[in-house]
């Protein structure tokens, strides 16, 4: 009697695949139903662990986390949209005007009766005597009562003063809801990790384009324009910001870009912050233009060493203090104090927002450490000024915490200083 040969073991799925952007029938890519269900399960757990009856969110990132609905970056600072999620599982979105009708048509995971048009004063542009805030809060109270959580504290992420005043005037117990939302968002599922990897893959390609364009005579703002164009062509839904810093602007780090003309031998670093389906990158790379001096190379080597020692240390159960202690003090990199150095030797969570948990910094982590957990995704940033007084090296890697360490999402070569258009 013959026996069929045993099949070889099926290889494990990669932790952070960078899928193509199209949905296809021949392989599973992003499962958006699973993504939305996972996110709601996370906030449900966070609510149950809190004293809150519901969260009321105005921040676009939190609205998207709860509802899976986004209508554009123009709404980010307007506070014209808000969503409510109760511990009894009721989800309501008040969206901008006719967007509510669109949501009823195209967002079948939402109850149609829970897709409403918002009452908004457009940051006070509508006269206060129109009384729109009172109407908004009255509707929110009605929904809280219908969901069975009237009288319980409500967590709010951010709001303007008139809304806060009206919420308290109508008897609501307003608490900090941002911490509850961050509790939910700090552990990513496979779809979130894939979207973060896909966003990073787009930046990989942009950095290749930058190395080809980085020549004497080009201006920082031209590199920013190039990156914006390529990212939107590739499907980015928001290029949040691009830092482009070169030459004498490298030290101190200004965290911006200018119209400075790049010159031969300049050290230049860039940070590309954009999102794909809402999931963001924060991704620095440093280059030299044409040639590099010994002190510029030395600065890069030290920045890379600080990066590598942190990456090697990270695994579940390690604390943010353990990582922060591996980095030099502010004084050791020539900065007057840790407050001024904040953001230079740094780690921060990534997701629908640029800054989530965990935060890793000598300013905060030594006294208020947080345990690193499997499923966290965060960026690690190092910065080392050169001894010439003007140049500096800046490196950033995005990592997924696995059971045994990390997987790196950012793939453009950074082990050694990259000389663009060498001569």
N, C-alpha and C positions, 0 to 999 in steps of 0.2 A: 504494500500500500504506500503510495507516494505521498509525501507531505510537502505542501507549498512552502517555499522559502519564506522565512520571517521578513517582514518589511523593516527597513532601517528606521530608526527613530525619527520622528518628524522634528525638524529644527524648530526651535522656539522663535516666535515672532520677535522682530527687533523692538526694542523699547521705545525708540523715538523715530519711526519712519517718516520720511518727507515724501508724502504721496504726490502724485499729479493733482492738479486742481479740479479736474473733471470727475464726476461720478461715473463709474463704469460698471458693467455687469460681470466682469471676469475676476474682480477681486474686491474685497471689502476695504474701503478707505475710511472716511469720516462718517460715523453714524450719528446724525444730528439728533434723532429721537433719543438715542442712548445718552448723548451729551446733555440734552435738556433735562432728562429724567435724573441723571446723576447730580446735576447742579441743584435741582430742587431737593433731592434727598439730602444733600450736604447742608442746605440752609435749614431744612426741617430738623436735622440733628442739632444744629447750632441753636435753633430756637428752643428746642426741648431742654437743652443744657443751660438755658438762660432763664431770667425771670420775665422775659418779654412775651406779650401776647401776639405781637406782629412786628414786622419791620416795614417802615415807610421810607422808600429810597428815591432820591432825586438825582444821584450821580449816574451818568450814562452807563458806566461800567457795571454798577450794581443792577440797574434796570435790565441790561442785557443778560446778566448772569441769571436773573430770576425768570425773565420772560422769553429770552431768545430773540428779542425784537430790537432793531436799531434803525433809526431813520436818518442818521447823518451827523457829522461832527459839528455842524452849525448849531446844534442844540446843546452842546456840552456845557456851556457857561450860562445858558438862558434860564435854567431851573424851570422849564416850561413843561416838563414831563415828570410823572412820578408813578411809582408802582407800590402796591401793598401786598405783602404775603403774610398770612396768619398761621399760627401754630396748628390750626385746624385744617390747613391745606387749601385755603382760598387764595387765589392769585388774581389781582385786578391791576390793569394798566390804564392810566389816564394819559393818553398821547396827544400830540399837538393837532388840534382841529380835525381835518379830514383824514389824517393818518389813522385815526381810530376806525374809520370805515374800511380803509385798506386792510387793517389788521383783522377785522372780522371776516374779510374775504379770503385772506391769504395766510393766516396763522391758525390752522385748525386745532392746534394743541391748546389754544386759549378758548375759554368759553365766550361766545359772542357777546353775551350780556355783561361780560367783564372787560370788554374793550370800549373804553369811554373816552370822550374828548375832555381835555384838561381845562381847569380854570387857571389861567395864568395871567400875571400882571406884567410879564416881560421885564422882569427885574425892576419893577416900579414904574415903567413907562405908562401903564394904564393908571389913571387917577385912583387914589385910594378910596374915594367915595363911591366908586363903582362896586365896592364890596365883594370883589371876586374871591378874596381869601376866605371870607366867612362862608361862602358857598362851597368852596373846595373842602374846607374842614368839616362842614356839615355832611357832605357826601362821604368823606372818609369815616366819620363817626357812624353813619348809617351802616356802612359795610363792616365795620368792626363789630357792631351789635349783631348783624345778621350772621356773622361768622362765629358768634359765641365768645368773643374775647373782649367785649366792652368792659371797661374798668381795669383791665390789665395794662401795665406799662407798655409803651410803644417805642421801639428803637428807630431813630432817625439818623441817616448818614450825614447829610449836609442840607442846609436850608438857609433862606435869607431871614432877616430879622422879623419882617412883618408876618411871615408864615409861622415862625416860632411863637410870636406873640399871640397869634390867633389860635394855634393849637393849645396853648396853655389857658387862654381866655375861655375856651370851650371845655376846659376841664380834663384835657388829656395829660397823662403823666409821661413826659418826654424824656427818654434816656438815650445814651450813646448806642446807636445801632451799627455804627461802622465796625466796631470790634466784633460784633456778631457776624457781620458779612465777611470780615477777614478770616474769622475762624472757619467759615464754610469754604472759602476760596483757596486756602493754603495747600490743600492736597489735590493734585490733578488726576483725572482719569486718563485712559489711553487716548481718547479723542482730543482732549485739551493738549496733551503732550505732543501728539502728532501735529496739531495746528501750530503750536509753538515751534516745532521743528521745521514745518513748511515755511513759516515766516522767516526763520533764520536762514533757510536755504536760499530765499530770495536775496537776502543781504550778502550771502556768499558770492552770488553772481555780480551784485553791484560793486563789491570790492574789487573784483577782477576788472570791471570797467574803469574804476577809479585809478587803478595802477597804470592803465594805459593812458589815461588823461592827465596824470599828475606830472606835469612838465613845467619848467621855468616859464613864467608869463601867464599861466592860468591863475585865476583868482579863486579864493575860497568859495565865494558865492556861486561860481560856475560849477564847482564840484557838487555843491548842494543842489543846484538845478539839475545836474545830470542824474544824481541819485533819486531825486523826486520823480523825474520822468520815467526812469527805468522801473522804479517800484510800482508806480501806478500802471505802467504797461503790463507788469507781471501780475497784477491783481490786488495790490495793496488797497485796503479800504481807508487807511489813514496814515499819512506820513506825519507823525506827531512832531518830530523835530530832528534836525541833523546838525550836530556840532562839527565844525571844520576849523581846526586850530593849527597854525603853522608858524615856523620861525620864532621870533621873539615873543609871540603871543602864547607860546606853549607854557611859559612859566612866569607868573602864576596861571593856572588853568582858568580861563574865563567862562567856560561852559556856553559858548555861543559860536557864531561865525561872523565873518566880516567880508569886506571887499579887498582884503590884503592880497597883493600879488606874490605868488610863490616864487622863491629864488633857488638857484643851484645850492645843493647841500642842506636845504632846510629839512628839519624834522617836522613832520606833520601828522596829526592824529585826528580821527573822525569817529563820531558816535552816530549810529543810524538807529533811530527809534521809529518803528512803524508797526502796523498791525495787519494781520490777515485773518478775516472772520473774527476780528476783535482781539486776537491774541498777539501779544506785542514782543518786540525785540528791544534790547539795549545792548549794543554790539560795537565795541571800540576796536580799532586797529590803528597801528602806528607805522608810518613809512618814512623813508628818507628819499629825497629827490636827487637822483643822479649819483650821489656819493654820500658817505657818512664819515664822521670823525671818530676817533677812538672814544672820546667821552660820550658821544651819542650812542655808540654801540654798548658802552659800559652801562649806561642808564637803562637801555632796553634789556640787557642781560639781567640786571637786578630786578626789574619789573616782572620779567618772566619767572625768575626764581621765586619771588613772592607769590606769584600766581600758582606755580606748580606745587609749592609746599602746602598751600590751602587746598587745592584739588586733591592731593594725596591724603589729606587728613579727613576729608568729608565722607561720612557714612552715617546711617541711622544711629541715633543715640549720642552722637557728638554734639556738643553745644556750640552756639554762636560765639560764646566767649572763648572756647577752645580754638576756634578759627581766628578770631580777632587777635589773640595773643601771638599768633605766628607772624603778624605783620609789624613793621616798625612803628614807633610812636610818631606823632606829628613833628616833634622836635628833630627826630632822626632823619626826616625828609625835608627839613628846613622850613617847616610851617609852625606858626607861633603856638597853636593849641589845637586840641582835638575838634573843637567846634569849627575852626577854620579849615581843618583837614577833612571834615565830614564829606563823604562822597568821593574821596580820592583812593583810599584803601578801604574797600566797601563791598558789601554784598546786599542784594535786595531781591525779593521774590518777583516773579514775572507771571502774568496771566492776562486777564482782560485789562488790567492796569499796569503801568510801568513800575510801580512800587507796591509790592504786596509783602507778605511774610515769607521768609524771615528777613530781618534787617541784621546785617553783620557789620559792626563798627566798634572801634575802641571807645567811641564817645558813649555808646549805649550798652553794648553787649556784655562788657565786663561786670557791670552792676546788675543788669537785667537780662540774663542769658535765656535763650530759648533752645529747646532740643530740636535737632534736625531730624526729619522723618522721611521715610520712603515715600516717593510720590511728590515731594516738593520740587519745584523748578525755580531756580534763581540764577542771577548773574553775579559774577565775581569781578571786581575791578581793581586794578593796581595802577599806580602812578609813581614815576621816579624822575625827579628833575636831574638834569645833567649838570656837571660841575662847570660848564661854560656859562651858567647863569641864565640862559635863555631857552635852551632846548629841554625837552622832556619826553619820556616814553609813557604811553598809556595802552593798556591791554585789558580786554574784557572777554570772558568766556561765559556762556550760558550752560548750565548743567542741570541734568535730571538726577535726583537722588534715587539710587537703586538699592537693592538689599545689601550689596557688597561695596558700594562706592558711588561713583557717578558715571553718567554717559554725557559726553560733551556735544552740544547742539551746534556750536559755532565752528565751522570747518575751514574758513579761509586761513591759509598757513600763518602761524604766529609763533613758531618755536624760535625763529631767529628774525632779526630786523630785516624787513623786506625793502630792498633798494629799487624804487620805481624808475624805469628808463635809465638804467645804469650807464655811466660813461666814465 
